[in-house]
Amino acid sequence: MARLSLYLALLVVALASYAALTAPRIRIDGFLAEPFDLLGLTDTHYAEGYTHRGFNRIEVGMTEGEVISILGEPLYRWSPYGSRNVSKRFPEKAHYVALTYSHSPSSTHYRLRQVILDRDVVKEIRGYFYVD
């Protein structure tokens, strides 16, 4: 019985330590993404300078300069509403620009990180676990 209590106590300490280390990431993606990481099923490449803590600091209304000062340069910029089909449905968003801070080199499960700008001001923050 004492041995079982010791094992349970060690398990609780290990889980608490893991949660403390991954809290910024869990705050973005939730707990459901963690088993994918533990099993080695994710493939996320982040922009140089990106951190989960930094991403959690981004707020709607910040300027592009403020975002870049926190997260660094994105992997790439693109127009999420720029294609012909989408821009016809959302003409008011055709000028939006997405700063992309993560992608999956092997096109599999990954932690998506994007900041959507409307005239150089943060309009939307996208951070979630993408299952392919």
C-alpha positions in Angstrom: 0.0 0.0 0.0 2.8 2.4 0.9 4.5 1.6 -2.5 1.3 2.4 -4.4 1.0 5.7 -2.6 4.6 6.5 -3.5 3.9 5.7 -7.2 0.8 7.8 -7.2 2.6 10.7 -5.6 5.4 10.5 -8.2 2.8 10.4 -11.0 1.1 13.5 -9.6 4.4 15.3 -9.4 5.3 14.3 -12.9 1.9 15.4 -14.3 2.1 18.7 -12.4 5.6 19.3 -13.8 4.5 18.5 -17.3 1.5 20.8 -17.0 3.6 23.6 -15.7 6.1 23.3 -18.6 3.5 23.1 -21.3 0.9 25.6 -19.8 1.4 28.3 -22.4 0.9 25.8 -25.2 -2.1 24.2 -23.5 -3.6 27.6 -23.0 -3.6 27.9 -26.9 -4.5 24.4 -28.0 -6.1 22.8 -25.0 -5.3 19.4 -23.5 -6.5 17.3 -26.4 -3.4 18.1 -28.5 -1.0 16.8 -25.8 -1.4 13.0 -26.5 -0.5 13.7 -30.2 2.7 15.3 -29.0 3.5 12.5 -26.5 3.1 9.9 -29.2 5.2 11.9 -31.6 2.4 12.5 -34.1 2.8 16.2 -34.5 5.0 18.1 -37.0 5.1 21.8 -36.2 7.7 24.1 -37.5 7.7 27.6 -35.9 9.1 30.9 -37.1 12.4 31.9 -35.6 11.7 33.9 -32.4 8.3 32.5 -31.9 7.3 31.4 -28.4 3.9 30.2 -27.0 4.3 32.8 -24.2 4.7 35.5 -26.7 1.7 34.3 -28.8 -0.4 34.4 -25.6 0.5 38.1 -25.3 -0.9 39.1 -28.7 -4.2 41.0 -28.5 -6.7 42.3 -30.9 -5.9 46.0 -31.6 -2.1 45.6 -31.5 -0.2 46.9 -34.5 1.9 44.7 -36.8 5.0 46.2 -35.4 4.0 45.3 -31.9 3.3 41.7 -33.0 6.7 41.4 -34.7 8.5 42.9 -31.7 7.0 40.1 -29.6 7.1 37.1 -32.0 9.6 38.1 -34.6 9.1 37.9 -38.3 6.5 35.3 -39.5 7.4 32.3 -41.7 5.3 34.0 -44.4 2.5 36.5 -45.1 -0.5 35.7 -47.2 -4.0 36.9 -48.0 -6.6 34.6 -46.4 -9.5 36.3 -48.2 -7.6 37.1 -51.4 -8.7 34.3 -53.7 -11.4 35.1 -56.2 -14.0 32.8 -54.7 -13.4 33.9 -51.1 -13.0 37.6 -51.9 -16.4 37.6 -53.6 -18.0 36.3 -50.4 -16.0 38.6 -48.1 -15.1 41.7 -50.2 -14.7 43.8 -47.1 -11.9 41.4 -46.0 -10.0 41.1 -49.3 -7.2 43.3 -48.0 -6.6 41.3 -44.8 -3.1 39.9 -44.3 -2.2 36.8 -42.3 1.1 36.5 -40.5 1.8 32.8 -40.3 4.0 31.6 -37.4 3.8 27.9 -37.8 3.3 25.2 -40.4 3.6 21.4 -40.9 6.5 20.5 -43.3 5.0 17.0 -43.8 1.4 18.2 -44.0 0.2 16.4 -40.9 -1.2 17.3 -37.4 0.3 20.6 -36.2 -0.1 23.6 -34.0 -1.5 26.4 -36.2 -0.5 30.0 -35.3 -1.7 32.9 -37.3 -2.3 36.6 -36.7 -4.8 38.3 -39.0 -4.3 41.9 -39.8 -6.7 44.5 -41.0 -4.7 47.5 -42.3 -1.7 46.6 -40.0 -3.9 46.1 -36.9 -4.6 42.7 -35.3 -8.2 41.7 -36.1 -8.1 38.0 -35.3 -5.7 35.6 -33.5 -5.8 32.0 -34.7 -4.2 29.4 -32.5 -5.4 25.8 -32.4 -4.3 22.2 -32.9 -4.9 21.2 -36.6 -5.7 17.6 -37.2 -5.1 16.5 -40.7 
